[in-house]
Amino acid sequence: MNRILVVGASAAGLAAAETLRREGYDGTITLVGDEPHLPYDRPPLSKQLLSSEWDAGRLDLRTAGDLAALGLDLRLGTEAIRLELAEHTVHLADGSEVSYDGLVIATGVRPRRLPGEGAHVLRTLDDALTLRERLGPGRRLVVVGAGFLGAEAAAVAWRLGARVTLLEPAPVPLAHAVGTEIGQVLSHAHRDRGVDLRCGVRVTEVTEDGVRLDGGELVDADEVLVAIGSLPNTEWLDGSGLTVGDGVVCDEYCEAAQNVYAAGDVARWYNPLFGTSMRIEHRTNAAEQGMAAARNLLRASSGEARKPFAPVPYFWSDQYDMKVQAYGFLRGHDEVAVVDGDLAERRFLAVYRTGDRVSGVLALGMPPRAVRQWRQAIASGAEWHETVPTEASASTELKESVHGGIPTRRAS
């Protein structure tokens, strides 16, 4: 294997390229990215960069010197437009073609948009810098979508003195992911600060003066941020022969086809730890999966046994003075139990059950150590009834819950 092509120059793609070199690969590595910037970190876009706490240079994942030391064929500012699987060739928007022996797809996602013109989205460095210039005391900002990205941006805008309206179609923000009661806790944090959080409303279009709701009401704004989720960047793979379904479909090794692997936000792979396929849009997963895909590509080419990619996903969110930390796969859970702290005080630790096992943990205002010990329970496949105290609150109302619940491993 003399030529490896990595399409996507963000966290996952960079991690793949670095891992190839670290594992001793000395062939050609071509790293293609559609943005002109050197690879940079995305989580600070809605936090430290938007608030002007950091300048743009602080987001760089590696310096130009670090990248030069990798000996890459680095092609930034051009996107991949077509994959010819049988010919082992990728066509780029600048008219060039790149042949490969091994391919890692790490093209990430793009924001969903609404009809109309003039709204901001928040995915790239340029997006964040543009929005930052428009925020300030007295400015009216409407944020459409009260998920983690929208909530983080709303919190920053509030801190900058903007008048913030946060619009969410669900009855409770994030309830589908973290549960109704915890979604309510996060909602109260916005309302307590004067953010106009409106739930159960649908935005139909962006207008020159703000946004229009289903039913005709106009919500006035100086600026509009649309944060209603994302779509995996897979259009360039149409007709390639790869299976695409809400991402590039992969097996447990992150393989989509022979010598073709995917990593990061664009990859939908089978995670054997949870027994289901998943696509994770979290920074930690991007780096870990980029490394795993690169290693498995090299192992396959040398006839070595590959290793399934079976992580415990991790994410965090900073909103106002709150830090949310979570491990596991929380979506589709059957039960939530608060095992430490108090929801009403916004300092708690909640664990999640899917089937008969502990599938996730979420903490607000708790030390990292308290959360990490539950990660071990998730990784070991701990059974719910052996791990979570029977007296723990089932999280049906805002009330003080019982302290306790030390994770235990499932007996083999």
MIPAFI-972376 format. One record per residue (C-alpha): x, y, z. Coordinates in Angstrom, 3 decimals, decimal comma, always signed. Layout:
! residues N
R         c1         c2         c3
R          X          Y          Z
...
! end
This chain:
! residues 412
R         c1         c2         c3
R     +0,000     +0,000     +0,000
R     +1,873     +3,011     -1,321
R     -0,810     +5,697     -1,468
R     -3,375     +6,542     +1,176
R     -5,915     +9,296     +0,659
R     -7,694    +10,955     +3,587
R    -10,671    +13,089     +2,517
R    -11,544    +15,564     +5,264
R     -8,961    +17,685     +7,070
R    -10,602    +18,255    +10,428
R    -10,139    +16,321    +13,685
R    -10,897    +12,835    +12,318
R     -8,899    +13,211     +9,119
R     -5,897    +14,726    +10,873
R     -5,955    +11,980    +13,508
R     -5,962     +9,366    +10,747
R     -3,005    +10,964     +8,961
R     -0,970    +11,300    +12,145
R     -1,742     +7,733    +13,155
R     -0,550     +6,400     +9,813
R     +2,823     +8,058    +10,328
R     +2,986     +7,054    +13,984
R     +2,369     +3,421    +13,004
R     +5,313     +3,554    +10,613
R     +3,601     +4,075     +7,279
R     +6,092     +5,802     +4,951
R     +4,096     +5,957     +1,738
R     +2,269     +8,952     +0,277
R     -0,524    +10,438     +2,398
R     -2,771    +12,927     +0,636
R     -4,950    +14,970     +2,994
R     -7,790    +16,850     +1,282
R     -9,894    +19,534     +2,978
R    -12,603    +21,798     +1,601
R    -11,706    +24,728     +3,874
R     -8,612    +26,853     +3,213
R     -7,599    +26,866     +6,893
R     -5,181    +24,502     +8,567
R     -7,033    +21,851    +10,620
R     -8,685    +23,477    +13,628
R    -10,814    +22,535    +16,621
R    -14,579    +23,040    +16,280
R    -16,018    +22,890    +19,841
R    -14,617    +26,345    +20,788
R    -16,482    +27,944    +17,861
R    -19,702    +28,225    +19,873
R    -17,917    +29,032    +23,111
R    -14,469    +30,624    +23,441
R    -14,200    +31,954    +19,883
R    -17,746    +33,315    +19,704
R    -17,246    +35,092    +23,034
R    -13,873    +36,549    +21,880
R    -12,069    +34,843    +24,767
R     -9,846    +33,171    +22,172
R     -8,532    +34,383    +18,865
R     -8,757    +32,205    +15,778
R     -5,140    +31,062    +15,909
R     -5,700    +29,318    +19,210
R     -8,016    +26,827    +17,525
R     -5,307    +25,329    +15,287
R     -4,902    +21,623    +15,978
R     -1,329    +21,659    +14,704
R     +1,121    +24,289    +13,552
R     +2,258    +24,537     +9,957
R     +5,572    +23,072    +11,103
R     +3,868    +20,094    +12,714
R     +1,987    +19,372     +9,510
R     +5,132    +19,763     +7,408
R     +6,861    +17,183     +9,596
R     +4,209    +14,627     +8,615
R     +5,279    +14,867     +4,984
R     +1,744    +15,168     +3,680
R     +0,476    +15,937     +0,225
R     -1,781    +18,607     +1,735
R     -4,578    +19,936     -0,454
R     -6,703    +22,524     +1,324
R     -9,472    +24,679     -0,074
R    -10,757    +22,064     -2,489
R    -13,485    +19,509     -1,958
R    -13,931    +15,967     -3,165
R    -16,747    +15,738     -5,716
R    -16,746    +12,105     -6,853
R    -15,422     +8,697     -5,835
R    -14,747     +6,040     -8,434
R    -14,478     +2,959     -6,279
R    -13,421     +0,470     -8,944
R    -10,696     +2,803    -10,242
R     -9,508     +3,768     -6,717
R     -9,747     +7,427     -7,662
R    -11,261    +10,557     -6,111
R    -12,037    +13,615     -8,234
R    -11,576    +17,052     -6,674
R    -13,369    +20,317     -7,400
R    -10,193    +21,894     -8,787
R    -10,218    +19,378    -11,642
R     -7,500    +17,127    -10,270
R     -7,718    +13,415     -9,510
R     -6,101    +11,501     -6,658
R     -5,490     +7,779     -6,914
R     -5,194     +5,671     -3,790
R     -4,554     +2,200     -2,444
R     -6,350     +2,995     +0,810
R     -9,016     +5,609     +1,523
R    -10,262     +7,203     +4,764
R    -13,479     +9,217     +4,424
R    -13,784    +11,958     +7,056
R    -15,892    +14,592     +5,311
R    -17,960    +15,489     +8,376
R    -21,344    +17,193     +8,283
R    -22,946    +20,456     +7,252
R    -25,703    +22,433     +9,001
R    -29,341    +22,016     +8,124
R    -30,873    +25,260     +6,894
R    -34,274    +26,906     +6,713
R    -35,967    +28,581     +3,738
R    -35,053    +32,228     +3,375
R    -31,840    +34,224     +3,278
R    -29,604    +35,912     +5,813
R    -29,464    +33,399     +8,663
R    -26,213    +32,358    +10,292
R    -25,112    +28,787    +10,840
R    -22,268    +27,713    +13,103
R    -20,033    +25,005    +11,699
R    -16,876    +26,656    +10,387
R    -14,346    +29,170    +11,623
R    -15,681    +31,731     +9,160
R    -19,239    +31,131    +10,394
R    -18,226    +31,862    +13,979
R    -16,192    +34,954    +13,133
R    -19,047    +36,412    +11,084
R    -21,592    +35,876    +13,855
R    -19,187    +37,241    +16,468
R    -18,973    +40,538    +14,618
R    -22,762    +40,920    +14,771
R    -23,273    +40,285    +18,483
R    -23,141    +42,824    +21,279
R    -25,181    +44,715    +23,872
R    -28,769    +45,276    +22,830
R    -28,586    +43,222    +19,645
R    -31,614    +40,972    +19,127
R    -30,604    +37,391    +18,353
R    -33,049    +34,609    +17,513
R    -31,591    +31,119    +17,836
R    -33,620    +28,424    +16,090
R    -32,970    +25,107    +17,811
R    -32,279    +24,598    +21,524
R    -29,941    +21,632    +21,211
R    -26,451    +21,810    +22,648
R    -25,045    +24,006    +19,869
R    -27,943    +26,457    +19,942
R    -27,945    +26,560    +23,737
R    -24,199    +27,249    +23,890
R    -24,457    +30,069    +21,370
R    -27,464    +31,536    +23,202
R    -25,527    +31,509    +26,465
R    -22,570    +33,320    +24,892
R    -24,808    +35,899    +23,212
R    -26,576    +36,569    +26,525
R    -23,224    +37,079    +28,216
R    -22,298    +39,587    +25,494
R    -25,427    +41,580    +26,298
R    -27,621    +40,490    +23,421
R    -31,377    +40,021    +23,791
R    -31,826    +36,342    +23,022
R    -34,894    +34,435    +21,867
R    -34,451    +30,670    +21,719
R    -37,007    +28,759    +19,627
R    -37,465    +25,000    +19,903
R    -40,065    +22,749    +18,205
R    -40,020    +20,076    +20,931
R    -42,020    +20,520    +24,154
R    -38,784    +20,173    +26,141
R    -35,340    +20,835    +24,614
R    -33,060    +17,798    +24,364
R    -35,641    +15,478    +25,912
R    -35,067    +12,931    +23,141
R    -31,405    +12,729    +24,101
R    -31,117    +13,333    +27,840
R    -34,653    +12,840    +29,167
R    -37,496    +15,224    +29,929
R    -36,539    +16,161    +33,477
R    -32,921    +16,953    +32,640
R    -34,068    +18,866    +29,571
R    -36,242    +20,953    +31,897
R    -33,280    +21,665    +34,173
R    -31,285    +23,030    +31,229
R    -34,316    +25,046    +30,095
R    -34,653    +26,739    +33,475
R    -31,046    +27,925    +33,225
R    -31,938    +29,964    +30,137
R    -35,195    +31,360    +31,460
R    -33,635    +32,344    +34,787
R    -31,301    +34,664    +32,876
R    -34,014    +36,285    +30,848
R    -33,595    +34,324    +27,635
R    -36,969    +34,081    +25,901
R    -37,151    +30,308    +25,463
R    -40,227    +29,241    +23,520
R    -40,903    +25,521    +23,127
R    -43,359    +23,775    +20,866
R    -42,974    +26,335    +18,085
R    -41,902    +25,690    +14,516
R    -40,053    +28,160    +12,316
R    -41,064    +28,034     +8,661
R    -38,691    +30,588     +7,164
R    -36,086    +33,255     +7,749
R    -37,140    +36,771     +6,725
R    -35,404    +40,121     +6,434
R    -36,754    +41,059     +9,856
R    -36,356    +37,777    +11,763
R    -38,169    +34,462    +11,452
R    -41,729    +33,433    +10,703
R    -43,449    +30,791    +12,783
R    -45,891    +28,150    +11,659
R    -49,138    +30,074    +11,951
R    -47,739    +33,324    +10,593
R    -46,272    +35,094    +13,636
R    -43,090    +37,061    +12,946
R    -40,368    +37,046    +15,599
R    -38,223    +40,130    +15,089
R    -34,432    +39,860    +15,172
R    -31,313    +41,672    +14,104
R    -29,551    +38,341    +13,611
R    -30,784    +34,761    +13,248
R    -28,775    +31,638    +14,041
R    -30,130    +28,341    +12,728
R    -28,979    +25,373    +14,814
R    -31,396    +22,597    +13,850
R    -28,965    +19,750    +13,345
R    -26,749    +18,623    +10,523
R    -26,494    +16,388     +7,479
R    -23,550    +14,095     +6,722
R    -21,496    +15,146     +3,713
R    -22,031    +12,098     +1,510
R    -23,408    +13,548     -1,747
R    -20,026    +13,186     -3,406
R    -20,337     +9,435     -2,877
R    -23,563     +9,112     -4,892
R    -23,134     +6,388     -7,468
R    -19,857     +5,219     -5,977
R    -21,170     +1,867     -4,803
R    -20,684     +2,630     -1,117
R    -23,675     +2,142     +1,157
R    -24,886     +5,499     +2,453
R    -27,674     +5,931     +4,997
R    -27,445     +8,924     +7,339
R    -23,694     +8,658     +6,927
R    -21,231     +6,238     +5,381
R    -22,323     +2,801     +6,573
R    -19,452     +0,807     +8,078
R    -18,901     -2,393    +10,012
R    -17,406     -2,633    +13,487
R    -13,937     -1,991    +12,063
R    -15,060     +1,281    +10,415
R    -14,713     -0,362     +6,999
R    -17,161     +0,696     +4,277
R    -15,603     -1,321     +1,451
R    -12,309     -3,102     +0,879
R     -9,540     -0,682     +1,878
R    -12,106     +2,097     +2,363
R    -12,790     +3,304     +5,914
R    -14,777     +6,175     +7,410
R    -14,321     +8,194    +10,588
R    -15,823    +11,095    +12,480
R    -19,196    +12,786    +12,062
R    -19,817    +11,233     +8,636
R    -19,331     +7,606     +9,725
R    -22,227     +5,347    +10,729
R    -20,645     +2,231    +12,145
R    -21,697     -0,762    +14,187
R    -20,575     -0,332    +17,797
R    -20,416     -3,835    +19,322
R    -20,315     -2,444    +22,864
R    -23,917     -1,230    +22,496
R    -25,016     -3,695    +19,832
R    -26,247     -1,031    +17,433
R    -25,095     +1,225    +14,621
R    -24,494     +4,844    +15,500
R    -23,199     +8,097    +14,085
R    -21,599    +10,310    +16,716
R    -21,011    +14,054    +16,226
R    -18,646    +14,589    +19,139
R    -15,082    +15,860    +19,080
R    -13,594    +13,032    +21,135
R    -15,145    +10,382    +18,927
R    -13,784    +12,051    +15,793
R    -10,185    +11,761    +16,943
R    -10,568     +8,253    +18,353
R    -12,315     +6,958    +15,256
R     -9,779     +8,560    +12,943
R     -7,033     +6,682    +14,761
R     -8,979     +3,410    +14,748
R     -9,770     +3,627    +11,026
R     -6,133     +4,290    +10,146
R     -4,874     +1,396    +12,246
R     -7,419     -1,026    +10,826
R     -6,567     +0,040     +7,277
R     -2,900     -0,711     +7,907
R     -3,666     -3,992     +9,663
R     -5,858     -5,158     +6,814
R     -3,177     -4,359     +4,261
R     -0,584     -6,370     +6,182
R     -2,836     -9,313     +7,000
R     -3,047     -8,560    +10,725
R     -6,204     -8,964    +12,786
R     -8,209     -5,770    +13,005
R     -9,786     -4,451    +16,201
R    -13,450     -3,433    +16,488
R    -14,039     +0,208    +17,286
R    -16,158     -0,062    +20,438
R    -15,840     +3,198    +22,381
R    -17,893     +4,677    +25,173
R    -18,838     +7,997    +23,503
R    -18,117    +11,167    +25,475
R    -19,336    +14,714    +25,069
R    -19,425    +17,913    +27,063
R    -21,224    +21,252    +26,853
R    -20,566    +24,602    +28,532
R    -23,574    +26,858    +29,117
R    -23,416    +29,891    +31,405
R    -21,708    +28,619    +34,570
R    -22,767    +25,023    +33,941
R    -20,654    +22,193    +32,568
R    -22,450    +19,152    +31,223
R    -20,475    +15,913    +30,859
R    -21,795    +12,636    +29,509
R    -20,557     +9,160    +28,635
R    -22,345     +6,444    +26,742
R    -25,204     +6,245    +24,263
R    -28,141     +8,091    +25,783
R    -30,571     +8,111    +22,870
R    -33,370     +5,600    +23,024
R    -32,941     +5,027    +26,751
R    -35,680     +3,369    +28,803
R    -35,056     +4,971    +32,195
R    -33,123     +7,735    +33,916
R    -32,179     +7,603    +37,586
R    -30,543    +10,391    +39,590
R    -28,000     +8,745    +41,902
R    -26,213    +11,785    +43,307
R    -27,012    +15,448    +43,873
R    -30,187    +17,382    +43,229
R    -31,789    +18,332    +39,935
R    -33,255    +21,515    +41,431
R    -29,799    +22,704    +42,489
R    -28,343    +21,931    +39,050
R    -25,746    +19,690    +40,583
R    -26,434    +16,031    +39,937
R    -25,369    +12,784    +38,350
R    -27,902    +10,744    +36,388
R    -27,486     +7,278    +34,879
R    -29,395     +5,824    +31,939
R    -30,812     +2,358    +31,343
R    -31,346     +0,741    +27,958
R    -32,744     -2,740    +28,248
R    -31,123     -4,352    +31,289
R    -27,797     -2,522    +31,200
R    -26,297     +0,815    +32,142
R    -25,986     +2,671    +28,844
R    -25,020     +6,207    +29,844
R    -24,291     +8,786    +32,494
R    -24,746    +12,567    +32,515
R    -23,502    +14,981    +35,135
R    -24,001    +18,661    +35,754
R    -21,726    +20,497    +38,164
R    -20,010    +17,304    +39,311
R    -16,251    +16,586    +39,400
R    -14,873    +14,580    +36,448
R    -13,908    +11,716    +38,742
R    -17,541    +11,118    +39,666
R    -18,444    +10,725    +36,002
R    -15,445     +8,614    +34,974
R    -16,198     +5,840    +37,455
R    -19,561     +5,353    +35,750
R    -17,794     +5,153    +32,405
R    -16,250     +1,915    +33,610
R    -19,697     +0,533    +34,367
R    -20,835     +1,346    +30,835
R    -17,694     -0,099    +29,246
R    -18,024     -3,338    +31,188
R    -21,673     -3,832    +30,273
R    -22,829     -3,535    +33,886
R    -26,360     -4,724    +34,548
R    -28,766     -2,106    +35,809
R    -30,140     -3,954    +38,828
R    -26,629     -4,813    +40,027
R    -25,324     -1,274    +39,616
R    -28,001     +1,324    +40,348
R    -29,470     +1,505    +43,876
R    -33,112     +0,469    +43,951
R    -33,875     +3,538    +46,057
R    -32,494     +5,918    +43,414
R    -34,985     +8,389    +41,999
R    -36,463     +7,415    +38,666
R    -36,241    +11,124    +37,834
R    -39,972    +11,694    +37,597
R    -39,900    +15,089    +39,282
R    -37,478    +17,726    +40,511
R    -36,578    +16,446    +43,960
R    -33,565    +15,549    +46,010
R    -32,255    +12,116    +45,124
R    -30,344     +9,538    +47,084
R    -26,575     +9,737    +47,165
R    -24,874     +6,544    +46,191
R    -24,536     +4,095    +43,358
R    -20,962     +2,900    +43,010
R    -20,519     +1,196    +39,649
R    -19,797     -2,520    +39,680
R    -18,724     -4,850    +36,903
R    -21,050     -7,490    +35,608
R    -20,132    -10,976    +36,762
R    -18,734    -13,100    +33,965
! end
